[in-house]
Amino acid sequence: MTTARSILSSLPGIAFATLAVSGETIAICRGESSHYRVETTKTAEELNTMYGVSPAQAQAMLAGTTLGWHALLADPEQYDTAGNPILRPEEVAPPA
């Protein structure tokens, strides 16, 4: 079982995301429950590239700050290299 501590150790100190509701670029600090608005002309993707943050890490950081750092989706291993959630067979198929 993956612990919050091991998940946090696999995440960068900071990542960036775009809020779907407002289109704002935000900064997410590892382990914090809030995010910060960023005044920039660069996109979140450009900032993440500059900081060496993978799409999977960025999505996990966004999930961590919104769902909690113990949430399954706060683990970057739950995403493919493009940052899309990996669906397990049990999550796709309806229960019998």
Biopython code that builds the backbone (N, CA, C, O; Angstrom):
import numpy as np
from Bio.PDB.StructureBuilder import StructureBuilder

atoms = [
    (1, "MET", "N", (0.846, -1.190, 0.000)),
    (1, "MET", "CA", (0.000, 0.000, 0.000)),
    (1, "MET", "C", (0.886, 1.246, 0.000)),
    (1, "MET", "O", (1.873, 1.313, 0.733)),
    (2, "THR", "N", (0.532, 2.216, -0.815)),
    (2, "THR", "CA", (1.280, 3.456, -0.911)),
    (2, "THR", "C", (0.822, 4.405, 0.192)),
    (2, "THR", "O", (-0.376, 4.574, 0.420)),
    (3, "THR", "N", (1.767, 5.010, 0.860)),
    (3, "THR", "CA", (1.432, 5.947, 1.924)),
    (3, "THR", "C", (1.525, 7.374, 1.411)),
    (3, "THR", "O", (2.153, 7.637, 0.385)),
    (4, "ALA", "N", (0.897, 8.289, 2.128)),
    (4, "ALA", "CA", (0.954, 9.707, 1.747)),
    (4, "ALA", "C", (2.397, 10.193, 1.749)),
    (4, "ALA", "O", (2.776, 11.004, 0.905)),
    (5, "ARG", "N", (3.198, 9.711, 2.679)),
    (5, "ARG", "CA", (4.603, 10.125, 2.750)),
    (5, "ARG", "C", (5.350, 9.692, 1.495)),
    (5, "ARG", "O", (6.122, 10.479, 0.946)),
    (6, "SER", "N", (5.141, 8.449, 1.020)),
    (6, "SER", "CA", (5.845, 7.992, -0.177)),
    (6, "SER", "C", (5.314, 8.687, -1.423)),
    (6, "SER", "O", (6.068, 8.925, -2.367)),
    (7, "ILE", "N", (4.021, 9.017, -1.435)),
    (7, "ILE", "CA", (3.464, 9.770, -2.561)),
    (7, "ILE", "C", (4.106, 11.158, -2.601)),
    (7, "ILE", "O", (4.546, 11.608, -3.660)),
    (8, "LEU", "N", (4.162, 11.829, -1.465)),
    (8, "LEU", "CA", (4.744, 13.171, -1.419)),
    (8, "LEU", "C", (6.203, 13.160, -1.855)),
    (8, "LEU", "O", (6.665, 14.111, -2.486)),
    (9, "SER", "N", (6.929, 12.104, -1.530)),
    (9, "SER", "CA", (8.342, 12.055, -1.908)),
    (9, "SER", "C", (8.523, 11.872, -3.411)),
    (9, "SER", "O", (9.608, 12.124, -3.936)),
    (10, "SER", "N", (7.476, 11.435, -4.111)),
    (10, "SER", "CA", (7.567, 11.261, -5.568)),
    (10, "SER", "C", (7.083, 12.497, -6.328)),
    (10, "SER", "O", (7.019, 12.493, -7.557)),
    (11, "LEU", "N", (6.745, 13.550, -5.589)),
    (11, "LEU", "CA", (6.225, 14.773, -6.208)),
    (11, "LEU", "C", (7.239, 15.911, -6.106)),
    (11, "LEU", "O", (8.043, 15.950, -5.175)),
    (12, "PRO", "N", (7.196, 16.836, -7.068)),
    (12, "PRO", "CA", (8.087, 17.998, -6.996)),
    (12, "PRO", "C", (7.620, 18.967, -5.907)),
    (12, "PRO", "O", (6.509, 18.841, -5.391)),
    (13, "GLY", "N", (8.449, 19.904, -5.574)),
    (13, "GLY", "CA", (8.094, 20.904, -4.569)),
    (13, "GLY", "C", (6.999, 21.844, -5.031)),
    (13, "GLY", "O", (6.224, 22.352, -4.220)),
    (14, "ILE", "N", (6.933, 22.078, -6.336)),
    (14, "ILE", "CA", (5.932, 22.980, -6.899)),
    (14, "ILE", "C", (5.534, 22.471, -8.282)),
    (14, "ILE", "O", (6.347, 21.914, -9.019)),
    (15, "ALA", "N", (4.268, 22.678, -8.610)),
    (15, "ALA", "CA", (3.746, 22.362, -9.949)),
    (15, "ALA", "C", (2.712, 23.418, -10.296)),
    (15, "ALA", "O", (2.259, 24.171, -9.433)),
    (16, "PHE", "N", (2.351, 23.464, -11.552)),
    (16, "PHE", "CA", (1.409, 24.469, -12.030)),
    (16, "PHE", "C", (0.246, 23.794, -12.731)),
    (16, "PHE", "O", (0.390, 22.719, -13.313)),
    (17, "ALA", "N", (-0.903, 24.439, -12.667)),
    (17, "ALA", "CA", (-2.106, 23.920, -13.314)),
    (17, "ALA", "C", (-2.960, 25.092, -13.776)),
    (17, "ALA", "O", (-2.752, 26.234, -13.367)),
    (18, "THR", "N", (-3.914, 24.788, -14.626)),
    (18, "THR", "CA", (-4.882, 25.784, -15.085)),
    (18, "THR", "C", (-6.230, 25.415, -14.499)),
    (18, "THR", "O", (-6.706, 24.296, -14.690)),
    (19, "LEU", "N", (-6.851, 26.346, -13.788)),
    (19, "LEU", "CA", (-8.181, 26.093, -13.238)),
    (19, "LEU", "C", (-9.193, 26.052, -14.370)),
    (19, "LEU", "O", (-9.284, 26.987, -15.166)),
    (20, "ALA", "N", (-9.952, 24.966, -14.439)),
    (20, "ALA", "CA", (-10.930, 24.792, -15.510)),
    (20, "ALA", "C", (-12.011, 25.865, -15.470)),
    (20, "ALA", "O", (-12.465, 26.316, -16.521)),
    (21, "VAL", "N", (-12.424, 26.274, -14.302)),
    (21, "VAL", "CA", (-13.517, 27.237, -14.147)),
    (21, "VAL", "C", (-13.138, 28.637, -14.631)),
    (21, "VAL", "O", (-13.918, 29.295, -15.319)),
    (22, "SER", "N", (-11.935, 29.086, -14.266)),
    (22, "SER", "CA", (-11.552, 30.472, -14.550)),
    (22, "SER", "C", (-10.455, 30.612, -15.606)),
    (22, "SER", "O", (-10.263, 31.696, -16.157)),
    (23, "GLY", "N", (-9.736, 29.527, -15.892)),
    (23, "GLY", "CA", (-8.616, 29.607, -16.820)),
    (23, "GLY", "C", (-7.358, 30.187, -16.196)),
    (23, "GLY", "O", (-6.364, 30.403, -16.889)),
    (24, "GLU", "N", (-7.391, 30.442, -14.892)),
    (24, "GLU", "CA", (-6.233, 31.008, -14.197)),
    (24, "GLU", "C", (-5.126, 29.967, -14.052)),
    (24, "GLU", "O", (-5.388, 28.776, -13.888)),
    (25, "THR", "N", (-3.897, 30.440, -14.115)),
    (25, "THR", "CA", (-2.751, 29.585, -13.818)),
    (25, "THR", "C", (-2.498, 29.647, -12.324)),
    (25, "THR", "O", (-2.451, 30.722, -11.727)),
    (26, "ILE", "N", (-2.336, 28.471, -11.731)),
    (26, "ILE", "CA", (-2.095, 28.394, -10.294)),
    (26, "ILE", "C", (-0.810, 27.631, -10.013)),
    (26, "ILE", "O", (-0.361, 26.817, -10.820)),
    (27, "ALA", "N", (-0.231, 27.909, -8.858)),
    (27, "ALA", "CA", (0.917, 27.164, -8.356)),
    (27, "ALA", "C", (0.435, 26.298, -7.201)),
    (27, "ALA", "O", (-0.357, 26.735, -6.365)),
    (28, "ILE", "N", (0.924, 25.071, -7.170)),
    (28, "ILE", "CA", (0.569, 24.119, -6.126)),
    (28, "ILE", "C", (1.861, 23.707, -5.434)),
    (28, "ILE", "O", (2.802, 23.246, -6.080)),
    (29, "CYS", "N", (1.899, 23.876, -4.133)),
    (29, "CYS", "CA", (3.075, 23.469, -3.364)),
    (29, "CYS", "C", (2.794, 22.108, -2.731)),
    (29, "CYS", "O", (1.734, 21.887, -2.145)),
    (30, "ARG", "N", (3.748, 21.214, -2.859)),
    (30, "ARG", "CA", (3.612, 19.843, -2.358)),
    (30, "ARG", "C", (3.163, 19.827, -0.901)),
    (30, "ARG", "O", (3.764, 20.472, -0.042)),
    (31, "GLY", "N", (2.094, 19.077, -0.641)),
    (31, "GLY", "CA", (1.599, 18.882, 0.712)),
    (31, "GLY", "C", (0.667, 19.954, 1.239)),
    (31, "GLY", "O", (0.086, 19.785, 2.311)),
    (32, "GLU", "N", (0.509, 21.058, 0.511)),
    (32, "GLU", "CA", (-0.360, 22.142, 0.980)),
    (32, "GLU", "C", (-1.787, 21.949, 0.466)),
    (32, "GLU", "O", (-1.998, 21.407, -0.620)),
    (33, "SER", "N", (-2.756, 22.395, 1.254)),
    (33, "SER", "CA", (-4.161, 22.205, 0.891)),
    (33, "SER", "C", (-4.733, 23.373, 0.090)),
    (33, "SER", "O", (-5.914, 23.362, -0.257)),
    (34, "SER", "N", (-3.921, 24.365, -0.203)),
    (34, "SER", "CA", (-4.393, 25.490, -1.007)),
    (34, "SER", "C", (-3.438, 25.716, -2.166)),
    (34, "SER", "O", (-2.334, 25.172, -2.203)),
    (35, "HIS", "N", (-3.884, 26.525, -3.102)),
    (35, "HIS", "CA", (-3.041, 26.849, -4.248)),
    (35, "HIS", "C", (-2.914, 28.365, -4.339)),
    (35, "HIS", "O", (-3.598, 29.104, -3.631)),
    (36, "TYR", "N", (-2.034, 28.810, -5.216)),
    (36, "TYR", "CA", (-1.741, 30.233, -5.325)),
    (36, "TYR", "C", (-1.891, 30.683, -6.773)),
    (36, "TYR", "O", (-1.440, 30.008, -7.698)),
    (37, "ARG", "N", (-2.523, 31.823, -6.951)),
    (37, "ARG", "CA", (-2.680, 32.396, -8.281)),
    (37, "ARG", "C", (-1.318, 32.898, -8.770)),
    (37, "ARG", "O", (-0.547, 33.475, -8.003)),
    (38, "VAL", "N", (-1.034, 32.671, -10.052)),
    (38, "VAL", "CA", (0.242, 33.067, -10.634)),
    (38, "VAL", "C", (-0.010, 34.091, -11.729)),
    (38, "VAL", "O", (-0.773, 33.839, -12.662)),
    (39, "GLU", "N", (0.629, 35.237, -11.613)),
    (39, "GLU", "CA", (0.557, 36.272, -12.651)),
    (39, "GLU", "C", (1.673, 35.999, -13.643)),
    (39, "GLU", "O", (2.840, 36.245, -13.338)),
    (40, "THR", "N", (1.343, 35.499, -14.817)),
    (40, "THR", "CA", (2.348, 35.143, -15.808)),
    (40, "THR", "C", (1.727, 35.127, -17.196)),
    (40, "THR", "O", (0.513, 34.993, -17.348)),
    (41, "THR", "N", (2.569, 35.263, -18.192)),
    (41, "THR", "CA", (2.110, 35.116, -19.575)),
    (41, "THR", "C", (2.350, 33.688, -20.063)),
    (41, "THR", "O", (1.914, 33.327, -21.156)),
    (42, "LYS", "N", (3.032, 32.883, -19.269)),
    (42, "LYS", "CA", (3.307, 31.495, -19.630)),
    (42, "LYS", "C", (2.148, 30.599, -19.205)),
    (42, "LYS", "O", (1.436, 30.897, -18.246)),
    (43, "THR", "N", (1.972, 29.509, -19.923)),
    (43, "THR", "CA", (0.945, 28.540, -19.560)),
    (43, "THR", "C", (1.461, 27.646, -18.438)),
    (43, "THR", "O", (2.660, 27.598, -18.164)),
    (44, "ALA", "N", (0.542, 26.946, -17.800)),
    (44, "ALA", "CA", (0.930, 25.995, -16.763)),
    (44, "ALA", "C", (1.860, 24.935, -17.346)),
    (44, "ALA", "O", (2.816, 24.524, -16.688)),
    (45, "GLU", "N", (1.595, 24.494, -18.557)),
    (45, "GLU", "CA", (2.427, 23.479, -19.193)),
    (45, "GLU", "C", (3.854, 24.002, -19.422)),
    (45, "GLU", "O", (4.828, 23.281, -19.208)),
    (46, "GLU", "N", (3.961, 25.249, -19.853)),
    (46, "GLU", "CA", (5.284, 25.845, -20.054)),
    (46, "GLU", "C", (6.043, 25.951, -18.734)),
    (46, "GLU", "O", (7.234, 25.643, -18.670)),
    (47, "LEU", "N", (5.356, 26.385, -17.690)),
    (47, "LEU", "CA", (5.988, 26.493, -16.375)),
    (47, "LEU", "C", (6.423, 25.131, -15.857)),
    (47, "LEU", "O", (7.521, 24.994, -15.317)),
    (48, "ASN", "N", (5.566, 24.118, -16.017)),
    (48, "ASN", "CA", (5.927, 22.775, -15.569)),
    (48, "ASN", "C", (7.153, 22.259, -16.316)),
    (48, "ASN", "O", (8.022, 21.624, -15.719)),
    (49, "THR", "N", (7.227, 22.526, -17.608)),
    (49, "THR", "CA", (8.396, 22.117, -18.390)),
    (49, "THR", "C", (9.646, 22.814, -17.871)),
    (49, "THR", "O", (10.693, 22.183, -17.724)),
    (50, "MET", "N", (9.545, 24.110, -17.593)),
    (50, "MET", "CA", (10.683, 24.866, -17.070)),
    (50, "MET", "C", (11.174, 24.294, -15.737)),
    (50, "MET", "O", (12.375, 24.278, -15.468)),
    (51, "TYR", "N", (10.242, 23.828, -14.911)),
    (51, "TYR", "CA", (10.581, 23.316, -13.591)),
    (51, "TYR", "C", (10.827, 21.803, -13.579)),
    (51, "TYR", "O", (11.108, 21.227, -12.528)),
    (52, "GLY", "N", (10.719, 21.161, -14.749)),
    (52, "GLY", "CA", (10.960, 19.721, -14.830)),
    (52, "GLY", "C", (9.856, 18.869, -14.242)),
    (52, "GLY", "O", (10.112, 17.760, -13.773)),
    (53, "VAL", "N", (8.616, 19.376, -14.261)),
    (53, "VAL", "CA", (7.463, 18.669, -13.713)),
    (53, "VAL", "C", (6.766, 17.922, -14.839)),
    (53, "VAL", "O", (6.393, 18.527, -15.844)),
    (54, "SER", "N", (6.589, 16.625, -14.685)),
    (54, "SER", "CA", (5.921, 15.824, -15.708)),
    (54, "SER", "C", (4.408, 16.059, -15.661)),
    (54, "SER", "O", (3.885, 16.501, -14.639)),
    (55, "PRO", "N", (3.703, 15.766, -16.757)),
    (55, "PRO", "CA", (2.242, 15.890, -16.746)),
    (55, "PRO", "C", (1.593, 15.032, -15.648)),
    (55, "PRO", "O", (0.623, 15.459, -15.023)),
    (56, "ALA", "N", (2.120, 13.838, -15.417)),
    (56, "ALA", "CA", (1.568, 12.972, -14.367)),
    (56, "ALA", "C", (1.748, 13.606, -12.991)),
    (56, "ALA", "O", (0.836, 13.566, -12.166)),
    (57, "GLN", "N", (2.914, 14.186, -12.742)),
    (57, "GLN", "CA", (3.153, 14.851, -11.458)),
    (57, "GLN", "C", (2.245, 16.062, -11.285)),
    (57, "GLN", "O", (1.719, 16.294, -10.197)),
    (58, "ALA", "N", (2.061, 16.829, -12.347)),
    (58, "ALA", "CA", (1.200, 18.022, -12.269)),
    (58, "ALA", "C", (-0.239, 17.634, -11.953)),
    (58, "ALA", "O", (-0.890, 18.281, -11.132)),
    (59, "GLN", "N", (-0.740, 16.588, -12.597)),
    (59, "GLN", "CA", (-2.112, 16.144, -12.328)),
    (59, "GLN", "C", (-2.239, 15.610, -10.906)),
    (59, "GLN", "O", (-3.237, 15.860, -10.229)),
    (60, "ALA", "N", (-1.228, 14.877, -10.456)),
    (60, "ALA", "CA", (-1.256, 14.355, -9.092)),
    (60, "ALA", "C", (-1.222, 15.487, -8.067)),
    (60, "ALA", "O", (-1.895, 15.416, -7.039)),
    (61, "MET", "N", (-0.447, 16.519, -8.343)),
    (61, "MET", "CA", (-0.377, 17.675, -7.442)),
    (61, "MET", "C", (-1.733, 18.392, -7.384)),
    (61, "MET", "O", (-2.175, 18.806, -6.313)),
    (62, "LEU", "N", (-2.386, 18.535, -8.541)),
    (62, "LEU", "CA", (-3.706, 19.168, -8.566)),
    (62, "LEU", "C", (-4.700, 18.332, -7.759)),
    (62, "LEU", "O", (-5.488, 18.875, -6.984)),
    (63, "ALA", "N", (-4.662, 17.023, -7.940)),
    (63, "ALA", "CA", (-5.547, 16.141, -7.171)),
    (63, "ALA", "C", (-5.231, 16.225, -5.682)),
    (63, "ALA", "O", (-6.143, 16.237, -4.855)),
    (64, "GLY", "N", (-3.966, 16.284, -5.341)),
    (64, "GLY", "CA", (-3.588, 16.356, -3.931)),
    (64, "GLY", "C", (-4.117, 17.594, -3.244)),
    (64, "GLY", "O", (-4.596, 17.530, -2.112)),
    (65, "THR", "N", (-4.030, 18.722, -3.926)),
    (65, "THR", "CA", (-4.484, 19.968, -3.298)),
    (65, "THR", "C", (-6.006, 20.077, -3.275)),
    (65, "THR", "O", (-6.555, 20.771, -2.419)),
    (66, "THR", "N", (-6.696, 19.410, -4.194)),
    (66, "THR", "CA", (-8.157, 19.508, -4.213)),
    (66, "THR", "C", (-8.842, 18.358, -3.477)),
    (66, "THR", "O", (-9.870, 18.561, -2.831)),
    (67, "LEU", "N", (-8.278, 17.151, -3.570)),
    (67, "LEU", "CA", (-8.917, 15.970, -2.969)),
    (67, "LEU", "C", (-8.269, 15.541, -1.659)),
    (67, "LEU", "O", (-8.846, 14.768, -0.894)),
    (68, "GLY", "N", (-7.072, 16.044, -1.410)),
    (68, "GLY", "CA", (-6.317, 15.640, -0.231)),
    (68, "GLY", "C", (-5.130, 14.795, -0.647)),
    (68, "GLY", "O", (-5.198, 14.064, -1.635)),
    (69, "TRP", "N", (-4.052, 14.890, 0.095)),
    (69, "TRP", "CA", (-2.811, 14.227, -0.258)),
    (69, "TRP", "C", (-2.843, 12.733, 0.001)),
    (69, "TRP", "O", (-1.923, 12.023, -0.406)),
    (70, "HIS", "N", (-3.874, 12.239, 0.665)),
    (70, "HIS", "CA", (-4.040, 10.795, 0.861)),
    (70, "HIS", "C", (-4.868, 10.168, -0.257)),
    (70, "HIS", "O", (-4.975, 8.944, -0.325)),
    (71, "ALA", "N", (-5.452, 10.976, -1.132)),
    (71, "ALA", "CA", (-6.301, 10.461, -2.216)),
    (71, "ALA", "C", (-5.465, 9.650, -3.206)),
    (71, "ALA", "O", (-4.303, 9.969, -3.456)),
    (72, "LEU", "N", (-6.053, 8.624, -3.753)),
    (72, "LEU", "CA", (-5.379, 7.772, -4.735)),
    (72, "LEU", "C", (-4.856, 8.588, -5.908)),
    (72, "LEU", "O", (-3.761, 8.322, -6.404)),
    (73, "LEU", "N", (-5.619, 9.574, -6.357)),
    (73, "LEU", "CA", (-5.218, 10.369, -7.520)),
    (73, "LEU", "C", (-4.091, 11.358, -7.221)),
    (73, "LEU", "O", (-3.608, 12.026, -8.135)),
    (74, "ALA", "N", (-3.666, 11.465, -5.971)),
    (74, "ALA", "CA", (-2.503, 12.296, -5.635)),
    (74, "ALA", "C", (-1.195, 11.563, -5.925)),
    (74, "ALA", "O", (-0.112, 12.115, -5.730)),
    (75, "ASP", "N", (-1.299, 10.336, -6.383)),
    (75, "ASP", "CA", (-0.134, 9.520, -6.723)),
    (75, "ASP", "C", (0.133, 9.632, -8.223)),
    (75, "ASP", "O", (-0.733, 9.268, -9.018)),
    (76, "PRO", "N", (1.306, 10.125, -8.636)),
    (76, "PRO", "CA", (1.588, 10.274, -10.064)),
    (76, "PRO", "C", (1.573, 8.954, -10.831)),
    (76, "PRO", "O", (1.455, 8.953, -12.057)),
    (77, "GLU", "N", (1.689, 7.839, -10.129)),
    (77, "GLU", "CA", (1.637, 6.540, -10.807)),
    (77, "GLU", "C", (0.234, 6.183, -11.266)),
    (77, "GLU", "O", (0.043, 5.178, -11.951)),
    (78, "GLN", "N", (-0.751, 6.996, -10.897)),
    (78, "GLN", "CA", (-2.130, 6.773, -11.337)),
    (78, "GLN", "C", (-2.406, 7.428, -12.688)),
    (78, "GLN", "O", (-3.542, 7.416, -13.162)),
    (79, "TYR", "N", (-1.373, 7.999, -13.312)),
    (79, "TYR", "CA", (-1.506, 8.720, -14.582)),
    (79, "TYR", "C", (-0.517, 8.172, -15.605)),
    (79, "TYR", "O", (0.542, 7.656, -15.249)),
    (80, "ASP", "N", (-0.882, 8.292, -16.884)),
    (80, "ASP", "CA", (0.062, 7.928, -17.935)),
    (80, "ASP", "C", (1.024, 9.102, -18.164)),
    (80, "ASP", "O", (0.933, 10.117, -17.474)),
    (81, "THR", "N", (1.931, 8.971, -19.116)),
    (81, "THR", "CA", (2.943, 10.007, -19.328)),
    (81, "THR", "C", (2.358, 11.326, -19.814)),
    (81, "THR", "O", (2.995, 12.371, -19.688)),
    (82, "ALA", "N", (1.141, 11.285, -20.374)),
    (82, "ALA", "CA", (0.482, 12.512, -20.827)),
    (82, "ALA", "C", (-0.339, 13.166, -19.717)),
    (82, "ALA", "O", (-0.910, 14.238, -19.918)),
    (83, "GLY", "N", (-0.402, 12.525, -18.544)),
    (83, "GLY", "CA", (-1.158, 13.082, -17.426)),
    (83, "GLY", "C", (-2.611, 12.657, -17.391)),
    (83, "GLY", "O", (-3.412, 13.242, -16.661)),
    (84, "ASN", "N", (-2.963, 11.639, -18.175)),
    (84, "ASN", "CA", (-4.332, 11.113, -18.176)),
    (84, "ASN", "C", (-4.454, 10.014, -17.131)),
    (84, "ASN", "O", (-3.544, 9.198, -16.991)),
    (85, "PRO", "N", (-5.567, 9.977, -16.392)),
    (85, "PRO", "CA", (-5.734, 8.912, -15.391)),
    (85, "PRO", "C", (-5.697, 7.540, -16.061)),
    (85, "PRO", "O", (-6.245, 7.348, -17.147)),
    (86, "ILE", "N", (-5.048, 6.601, -15.399)),
    (86, "ILE", "CA", (-5.009, 5.219, -15.872)),
    (86, "ILE", "C", (-6.223, 4.519, -15.289)),
    (86, "ILE", "O", (-6.403, 4.475, -14.073)),
    (87, "LEU", "N", (-7.043, 3.979, -16.155)),
    (87, "LEU", "CA", (-8.237, 3.275, -15.690)),
    (87, "LEU", "C", (-7.929, 1.803, -15.516)),
    (87, "LEU", "O", (-7.418, 1.157, -16.431)),
    (88, "ARG", "N", (-8.234, 1.278, -14.359)),
    (88, "ARG", "CA", (-8.055, -0.138, -14.072)),
    (88, "ARG", "C", (-9.280, -0.886, -14.606)),
    (88, "ARG", "O", (-10.359, -0.298, -14.678)),
    (89, "PRO", "N", (-9.150, -2.156, -14.981)),
    (89, "PRO", "CA", (-10.300, -2.900, -15.476)),
    (89, "PRO", "C", (-11.486, -2.860, -14.524)),
    (89, "PRO", "O", (-12.631, -2.769, -14.966)),
    (90, "GLU", "N", (-11.227, -2.926, -13.225)),
    (90, "GLU", "CA", (-12.330, -2.902, -12.253)),
    (90, "GLU", "C", (-13.026, -1.538, -12.196)),
    (90, "GLU", "O", (-14.164, -1.440, -11.738)),
    (91, "GLU", "N", (-12.341, -0.487, -12.661)),
    (91, "GLU", "CA", (-12.943, 0.846, -12.669)),
    (91, "GLU", "C", (-13.763, 1.087, -13.936)),
    (91, "GLU", "O", (-14.636, 1.954, -13.961)),
    (92, "VAL", "N", (-13.482, 0.327, -14.973)),
    (92, "VAL", "CA", (-14.170, 0.497, -16.247)),
    (92, "VAL", "C", (-15.420, -0.376, -16.330)),
    (92, "VAL", "O", (-16.484, 0.092, -16.737)),
    (93, "ALA", "N", (-15.290, -1.631, -15.949)),
    (93, "ALA", "CA", (-16.399, -2.589, -16.054)),
    (93, "ALA", "C", (-17.377, -2.389, -14.924)),
    (93, "ALA", "O", (-16.976, -2.209, -13.774)),
    (94, "PRO", "N", (-18.669, -2.418, -15.242)),
    (94, "PRO", "CA", (-19.673, -2.314, -14.164)),
    (94, "PRO", "C", (-19.656, -3.603, -13.331)),
    (94, "PRO", "O", (-19.311, -4.672, -13.834)),
    (95, "PRO", "N", (-20.031, -3.486, -12.056)),
    (95, "PRO", "CA", (-20.044, -4.689, -11.204)),
    (95, "PRO", "C", (-21.035, -5.714, -11.739)),
    (95, "PRO", "O", (-22.086, -5.364, -12.274)),
    (96, "ALA", "N", (-20.685, -6.974, -11.585)),
    (96, "ALA", "CA", (-21.537, -8.073, -12.081)),
    (96, "ALA", "C", (-22.734, -8.280, -11.202)),
    (96, "ALA", "O", (-23.553, -9.159, -11.471)),
]
sb = StructureBuilder()
sb.init_structure("model")
sb.init_model(0)
sb.init_chain("A")
sb.init_seg("    ")
for serial, (resi, resn, name, xyz) in enumerate(atoms, 1):
    if name == "N":
        sb.init_residue(resn, " ", resi, " ")
    sb.init_atom(name, np.array(xyz, "f"), 0.0, 1.0, " ", f" {name:<3s}", serial, name[0])
structure = sb.get_structure()
